[in-house]
Amino acid sequence: MSHSSEKHTPLLLWPFKAVWDLLTWILRISGRLVAAGIGLAIAIVGTILTVLVISAPIGIPMMVFGFLLMVRGIF
């Protein structure tokens, strides 16, 4: 039995649903951009910490975490 995730919207409520869907889409896209930006910042700080050899044990995991956050933000 197939269950559709789309529910029927009454004609009078359609404009409200369209605005709500647009806001949801904008927040989803901006959330991904923010995640990618934060990931880039963490990766840059991790790279700087790795160049300073004494803090490399902290910098390498930060680089990896930042890279994974950027990948998650993009895909």
C-alpha positions as CSV (number, residue, x, y, z in Angstrom):
1,M,0.0,0.0,0.0
2,S,1.5,3.3,-1.1
3,H,1.2,6.2,1.3
4,S,1.8,9.7,-0.2
5,S,3.6,12.2,1.9
6,E,1.7,15.0,0.1
7,K,-1.6,15.8,1.6
8,H,-4.5,17.5,-0.2
9,T,-4.6,21.2,0.6
10,P,-7.9,23.1,0.3
11,L,-7.9,25.7,-2.5
12,L,-8.5,28.6,0.0
13,L,-5.4,27.6,2.0
14,W,-3.1,27.0,-0.9
15,P,-1.5,30.5,-0.8
16,F,-0.6,30.0,2.9
17,K,0.9,26.6,2.1
18,A,2.9,28.0,-0.8
19,V,4.4,30.7,1.5
20,W,5.1,28.2,4.2
21,D,6.9,25.9,1.7
22,L,8.9,28.8,0.3
23,L,10.1,29.7,3.8
24,T,10.9,26.1,4.6
25,W,13.0,25.9,1.4
26,I,14.9,29.1,2.2
27,L,15.7,28.0,5.7
28,R,16.9,24.6,4.5
29,I,19.2,26.2,1.9
30,S,20.5,28.9,4.3
31,G,21.1,26.2,6.9
32,R,23.3,24.3,4.5
33,L,25.2,27.4,3.5
34,V,25.8,28.3,7.2
35,A,27.0,24.7,7.9
36,A,29.4,24.9,4.9
37,G,30.7,28.3,6.1
38,I,31.2,27.1,9.6
39,G,32.9,24.0,8.2
40,L,35.3,26.1,6.1
41,A,36.1,28.3,9.1
42,I,36.9,25.2,11.3
43,A,39.0,23.7,8.6
44,I,41.0,26.9,8.2
45,V,41.6,27.1,12.0
46,G,42.5,23.5,12.0
47,T,45.1,24.1,9.2
48,I,46.6,27.0,11.1
49,L,46.8,24.9,14.3
50,T,48.4,22.0,12.3
51,V,51.1,24.4,10.9
52,L,52.0,25.2,14.5
53,V,53.4,21.8,15.1
54,I,52.8,21.7,18.9
55,S,49.0,22.0,18.4
56,A,48.8,19.5,15.6
57,P,46.9,16.9,17.7
58,I,44.1,19.4,18.0
59,G,44.4,20.9,14.5
60,I,44.2,17.6,12.5
61,P,40.8,16.5,14.0
62,M,39.5,20.1,13.5
63,M,40.5,20.0,9.8
64,V,38.7,16.6,9.4
65,F,35.6,17.8,11.2
66,G,35.5,21.0,9.2
67,F,35.9,19.1,5.9
68,L,33.1,16.7,6.9
69,L,30.9,19.6,7.8
70,M,31.5,21.3,4.4
71,V,30.7,18.0,2.6
72,R,27.5,17.7,4.6
73,G,26.6,21.3,3.8
74,I,27.1,20.8,0.1
75,F,25.4,17.4,-0.3
